[in-house]
Amino acid sequence: MSSPDDDTDGKPSVTIRCQDNTSVAVTFCDRFSFDADSVHYAVELQAPGMTARTNEVVAWIWDNDMVPFLEELAADFRGWDGERRWQTNDRELTVSAVFRTGGHVGLTWTLRPWPKSTGGWSASMTTWLEAGEQMASLAADARQFLAREPQ
């Protein structure tokens, strides 16, 4: 399940919690823009014993962003075979999706800050959501969070 939140400083954020274990969560936060062509934001992964964060994921307005990917997953609530994948241009954030029996979508979120640097790191975790309403809600929350002008 996802929820649009406001950080303690009033900035918009979105948190996606795993329906199987609500202590597993992904948060989009600290949104900012330098220009009209992009939106920058941080992504945090949280699970028992692990926290990972990348501070500057970039969504370009001219590129295939994450929202259409999430909307397609929500529209295909009856399921699909195999894995679907989306990633940012610089591959700092990758999201892969699988469908499991019972109408649930597993979203594996992978962070790779500085993917081409020596000594870089990566962290992954999976959230499970209901294929219909929860996926549609996540897509809508992500659309609002990534909008150039927050609504």
N, C-alpha and C positions, 0 to 999 in steps of 0.2 A: 504494500500500500504506500502511496505517496501523499505528502502533505506539503502545501506551500506554507512556509513559515516566515517569520521576521526574526532576524538575529536580535540580540539584546540591543544593538545599536540601530535597529530599525531597517536594516538592509534586507532585501528579499533573499530567500533561500528556499530550496526544495529538498526534502528528505524522503528517501525511499527506504522503507523497512521491509525486511523479509517476513512474509507471513508465517513461515515455519519457525523463525527465531527472531523476535523483534529487537534483540540486541545487535543484530547484523544490519547495518545501515550504510547508505551512500548519501552524501549531502553535497548539493551544488550551492555555492555561496560566494560572497565577496565579488560580486559582478561589477565590472567597470568597462568603459570604452575609451579608446584614444581617438577614435575617428568614427565616421559613419559606416565604415566597411566591416567592422568586426565588433564582437563582444568577447570580453575576457572574463574568466571566472575560475574559481578554485573548486576542486573535487576532493572530498574526504571519504575514505573507506574506514568503517569502524566495525570491529567484531571483538568478541572476548579475547583479550590478549594482543590485539593488533589495532593500530591506527596508522593510516598512511594518508598523505596529502600531497597534491601537486597544486601549486599556486597560480598557474597561468595557462589554462586550457583556452584555446582560441576558437571561436565559431565565426566563420566568415559568411557575410550575407550572400555572396555569390557562389557559395559552395553547398554541397549536399550536407545539411546539418543533421543533427541527431533527431530532431522532431519528426520529420517524415518517416524515418526508420521506426520510431516508436509507434507512430500512427499506423503504419503497415502491420506491425505486430498486433496492435489492438484490433484492426479490421479482420485479421486472420484468426479470430478467437476460436475457430473450430480446429485449428492446428495446422502443422506442416511437418515435413520430414527434414531431418538434418539440422544443420546449424546455420543461422543467419548472423552476419557480422557487419558492424559499422565502426569506423575509426576516424579520428580527426586527421587533417592533412599531415601533421607532424607526428602522428601516432602516439601522442602522449596519453590519449584516452581511447580505449577500444571497448566496445560492448558487443558481446556475442549472446545469441538467444537460442534456446532450445525449447521445444514443447514436450510436455510429459502428459501421460494419461491422466485424466481427471480434470483437464482444462487449466493447467498451470504453465506459466512461462518462467524459465530460469534465465535470468540476466546475469552474465558474468562480466563484471566491471574490472578492467585492467588498467592500472596507471603505470606509465613508463616515462617519468620526467627525464629530459635530456637523452632521448633514445639513441642518439648517435655518439654520446660521450663515453669515454672509458670510465669505468667505475659507476655507471648508471645502475639503477635499481628498478625493480618492478614489483607490484603487489596486485593480487587479484582476489576477488570474493564474489560469491553468487547470492543474489536475492531471488526468491520465488514469489511470484505474484499471480493472482487470478487472471486468466487470459482475457476476460471481457472488460468489466468495469474498472478493475484496478489498473490494467494497461491503458485504457482510455483516459483515466484520471491522470496517470503519469505523463502521458503525451501532452495533455492540456496544461498540466503544471509546468512541464519543461518548456512548452511554447511560451507561456507567460513569463517565465524566468529569463529566457533567452531573447525576448523581445527587446529591440533597441531602446524603446521607451517603456519601462515597466508600467503595467496597468494597475 
